[in-house]
């Protein structure tokens, strides 16, 4: 999904309203490593779910295959803070959108759209790609800049492209996607950046935390029709602006929205 240039320019202009003094980012390195177990767990859950999906589909168990797909999807969506920025090739193979020729969405269309379990090749490929990714996680170089970029882009994506029905329209799990995305954003921010930003600018840190809590409240709606889409979009943009302002306080470059999130 290409981030809209007009919206990105609007956010950039708003971001200039914040003044910041740079500080060292060295203290963030240890915090990044505290994020790694969460990343490993999320992709591990996605891999476990994908393996169960392959088994249930091979057994012609449509209901079981659907449940396994949803389980795998949850682990993946919690991990999207890092996937597009650190493993773009695997990200495209596993979760390309709107392309439904491979990965999660190819299987989704068959299981939930056509009600069929003949997904052997696609399910095997999904397991293989997730297994490949899982094997890289323990040694993958992670940077504070890359993870802040991921938080910002995912926050914007939640409000911009997922609020209107999102990627998982066929399975009807787009609200779960958003909930898991926000959970991933919250964990990454709290684990890596919250303390350092609070030390540099307590007010900005409190604002970021408050915006995330508000996003959590919105996506806790009982179903997608009850989500306040206008407020979700506004809050996601406001969180982006706050984190862009905070980047200078952390000694990092200002995250941009120009890159593709997939």
N, C-alpha and C positions, 0 to 999 in steps of 0.2 A: 504494500500500500504506500503510494507516494504521498508524503506529507504536503498538504496544500501550501503553496508558496505565499498566498495572500495571508493566510492565518499565521504562518511562521513569521512573516514580516511584522504582523501586528504584535505578536508576542515579543519579538526582538525589540520593537520600539518601546513596549511597556517595560521590558527588562532594563532599559537604560535609565529608568527612573530611580533605580537602586544604586547607591554608592557603596563601594566596598574597598577595603584595604587587604592586600594579599597576605597570606600567612603560609607557613610551611605545611606541605602535604605529607611529610615524612611519617607523622604519627598515624596516618591512615593505613599504612601498609599492614600493620598487625591486625587492624580491624577488618581489612579485606580477607585475611585468612580465616577470621571468625565467620565470614559469610560462606566459605567453601563447603562446610558440612551440609548446610541448607541446600546448596546447589546440588551436591552429590545425592542427597536424599530425594529431592524433587525428580531428578532424572532417573534415579533408581526406581521410584514409584511408577514413572512413566514406562520404563522398560518392563517392570513386572506386569503392569496392566497390558502392555502390548503382547507379551508372551501369552498371557491368559486369553487375550483376544484371539490370537492365532489358534490356540488350542480349542476354544469354544466354537470358532468358526469352522474349523476342520471337523468338529463333531456335529455340525449342522444345528448348533444351539444358538438360535438367533437372539433370544433374550439374554443369554449369558454373554454372547459376543458384544452386544450393546452395552451391558454393564461394564465389561472389561474396557471397552473403548472410552467410556466416560471416566473410569478410574485412571486410565493412562493419560487422558487429556488433562485431568486435574494436576497431576504431577508436572506435566509440561508447562501449563499456564503459570504455575507458581514460579517457574524458572525463567520466564521470558525477559527478566531484567538483563540476563547475560547472553542469551542465545543468539540474537541477531548480531550483536556487536563482536562477540568473540568466536563464534563458529558459524559465519554466514552461509557457508556452503551446505553444512548439515542442516541448518535452520531451514533453508530453502527446500531440501529434500524431505524433511520431516513435516513441515507445517507451512508450505507455500500457500498463499492466498492472493487472488481468488482462484488460482490454479488448483483444480481438484483431480489432477492426473496422477498424483502420487501422495504418499504420506497420509496423515490423519484424514484429510478431507476426501481423498479417494475412497478410503474405507468407509467414512461416514456416509457418503452418497450411496454406496452399495447397501450398507446395513440398514440405515434409517430411511433412506429415500426409496430404494427398490425393495427393501425387505428381504434381501438375499444374503447368503453366507459364503458365496463363492468369491472370497477375497484372499485366497491363499497367497498369490504372488505379492499383492500389495501389503498384506499383513507381515509376510516374511521380510519384505524390504524395510518396513517400518521397524521391526525388531532389529534388523541388522544395523540400520542407521542409529537407532538409539543405543544399541550395544557399543557401536563405534564411539559415539559421543561419551557414553559412560566411562569407557576405558581411558579417555583423555582427561577426565575431570581432576584427578588428584595431582597431575603435573602441569595442568594448564596455567600459563601465566595470567594472573588477574591484576588489574590496575584500578586504583580509585577513580581515575578519569573515565575509564571504560565503563565502570559500573554506575557512575553518576550519569553518564550519557544514557545508559540503558534505562535507568529509573525515569529520567526526563522524557525520553521518547515513548516509553510504555505508558507513563501517566497521560501523555497527550493522546496516545492511541486509544486508551480506554474511553476518553471523552469524545474523541473525534470520529472514530470508525466503528467502535464496538457498541456504542450507545444505541444505534438505530437498528440493532438486531445482530450485529457482529458477524463473526466468521462461521459460527456453528449453528447456522439457521436450520439446517436439515434435521439435526439431532435435537434442536431446541435447548441447547445448553449454553447459549451465549451469556446468560446472566452468571452462570457458574464460572465461565471464562473470566468475566470481569471481577468476580469475587476473588478468584485465585490470583489474577493479576495484581489486584490491590493488596492482597496478602503478601505477595512477593515484593512489591514496592515498599510496604511498611517494614518488612523484615530487613531488607537491604538498607533502607534509610536508617532505621534504628540501630542496626548492628555496625554499620560502617561510618555513617556521617553525623548522627545526631549529637553525640558527645562533643566532637570536634567543633561542630557549628555552634553549639551552645556556649562553648568556651570563647568562641570568637564573636558571637552576636546572639545573645540569649533570646532577644525578641524575634529574630528571624527564625531561629530554631523552633521556638514555640509556635510560630505561624505555620511552619512546615508540618509540624506534628498535628496541629489543629486541622489543617486541610486534609491530611491523610485520614484522620478520624471521621471527618465529614464525608469523605468518599466511601469509607467503610459503611457508614450509616445508610447512604443512598443505595449501595449495591446489596444491602441486607433486605431490600424490598422482597415481598413474597413471590413476585414474578416480574417479567420484563415490562408489561404494561403499567406496572405501578412504580417504575423507576422515573424519577424526575429528570428527564433527559436534559432540559435546559440547565438545571442546576449542576448536573454531572459534568456537562461540558465546561461550564464556567469554572467550577472548582478544579477540574483537571488543568485548565489553562493557568489558573492562579497558582497551583502547585508548581507548574513548570516555571513560572516567573520567579517564585520564591527560591527555587533550587538554582536557577540561573544566577540570581543575585548572590546566593550562598557560595557558589563556586569560587568566586574571587576571595571570599573570606577564608576558604579552605586551601588557597594557593593552587587552584585548578583552573583550567580553561573553561570558558562559558560553554555549556552544552548547547548544541544547535539541533534544529529539527529538519534540516534539509535532506539528511540521508533517508533512504528507504528503511522502514522498520522491518522489512522482510528481505 
